[in-house]
């Protein structure tokens, strides 16, 4: 049988994105690439491989002439349960790992900001860690009302780096950003929408359908106008680049200190942390 356009597109995608191991790809629309985070049995937590792939995918999306919009979701109804504790342990003991991961974390943020194509995130279940970075930096974020959003950096014992300082104050204001980032209080999707942290919420059963609807609408819109609007709006984030750089550097400085060791141990032992009562800073 002769090859269809769909067959040809699938073959091209396999060649272009076949090197990815923890990200899967499909096309709900000819101009929409759906990216699915997959870490089986680990609630799609971002291990070393996925973290690197999340930092690289946005450059590939940007360069792909067949893609107008990307959707990011997690497999099996779970967005991403956060960082992998084995990776965290490695960061506390190995300088080279910290240096490499710092660069990846920086690239992850700036690559999604600088991707010319709109990104839509579809958030179900827990959204933590590197997955949350992409979920919050997406141009349109759609969350289930019962989704759980948490930036857990200070609970782990490191500064809130990643994406939080560059985007949370713009989305929900400084007062709310400080409260949730300092305390690591969990937010439901419904509360996140109320304070402006996500674009909109729907019932869990409708998250993927709504994300596709928005993505298709963007894919069938005026591409130059949409991309230039994104570029101009993201200058707000580029202006916050120095604040982000400081937060990321301080996060990775923390990986060499005593607090993260206690934070990690408390997570592994499923208990409250007992942090040192004082700080040298």
Rosetta blueprint (number, residue, H / E / L):
1 X L
2 X L
3 X L
4 X L
5 X H
6 X H
7 X H
8 X H
9 X H
10 X H
11 X H
12 X H
13 X H
14 X H
15 X H
16 X H
17 X H
18 X L
19 X L
20 X L
21 X L
22 X L
23 X E
24 X E
25 X E
26 X E
27 X E
28 X E
29 X E
30 X L
31 X L
32 X E
33 X E
34 X E
35 X E
36 X E
37 X E
38 X L
39 X L
40 X L
41 X L
42 X L
43 X L
44 X L
45 X L
46 X E
47 X L
48 X H
49 X H
50 X H
51 X H
52 X H
53 X H
54 X H
55 X H
56 X H
57 X H
58 X H
59 X H
60 X H
61 X H
62 X H
63 X H
64 X L
65 X L
66 X L
67 X L
68 X L
69 X E
70 X E
71 X E
72 X E
73 X E
74 X E
75 X H
76 X H
77 X H
78 X L
79 X L
80 X E
81 X E
82 X L
83 X E
84 X L
85 X H
86 X H
87 X H
88 X H
89 X H
90 X H
91 X H
92 X H
93 X H
94 X L
95 X H
96 X H
97 X H
98 X H
99 X H
100 X H
101 X H
102 X H
103 X H
104 X H
105 X H
106 X H
107 X H
108 X H
109 X H
110 X H
111 X H
112 X H
113 X H
114 X H
115 X L
116 X L
117 X L
118 X E
119 X E
120 X E
121 X E
122 X E
123 X E
124 X L
125 X L
126 X E
127 X E
128 X E
129 X H
130 X H
131 X H
132 X H
133 X H
134 X H
135 X H
136 X H
137 X H
138 X L
139 X L
140 X E
141 X E
142 X E
143 X E
144 X E
145 X L
146 X L
147 X L
148 X E
149 X E
150 X L
151 X L
152 X L
153 X H
154 X H
155 X H
156 X H
157 X L
158 X L
159 X L
160 X L
161 X L
162 X L
163 X L
164 X H
165 X H
166 X H
167 X H
168 X H
169 X H
170 X H
171 X H
172 X H
173 X L
174 X H
175 X H
176 X H
177 X H
178 X H
179 X H
180 X H
181 X H
182 X H
183 X H
184 X L
185 X L
186 X L
187 X E
188 X E
189 X H
190 X H
191 X H
192 X H
193 X H
194 X H
195 X H
196 X L
197 X L
198 X L
199 X L
200 X E
201 X E
202 X E
203 X L
204 X H
205 X H
206 X H
207 X H
208 X H
209 X H
210 X H
211 X H
212 X H
213 X H
214 X H
215 X H
216 X H
217 X H
218 X H
219 X H
220 X L
221 X L
222 X L
223 X H
224 X H
225 X H
226 X H
227 X H
228 X H
229 X H
230 X H
231 X H
232 X H
233 X H
234 X L
235 X H
236 X H
237 X H
238 X H
239 X H
240 X L
241 X H
242 X H
243 X H
244 X H
245 X H
246 X H
247 X H
248 X H
249 X H
250 X H
251 X H
252 X H
253 X H
254 X H
255 X L
256 X L
257 X L
258 X H
259 X H
260 X H
261 X H
262 X H
263 X H
264 X H
265 X H
266 X H
267 X H
268 X H
269 X L
270 X L
271 X L
272 X L
273 X L
274 X L
275 X L
276 X L
277 X L
278 X L
279 X L
280 X L
281 X L
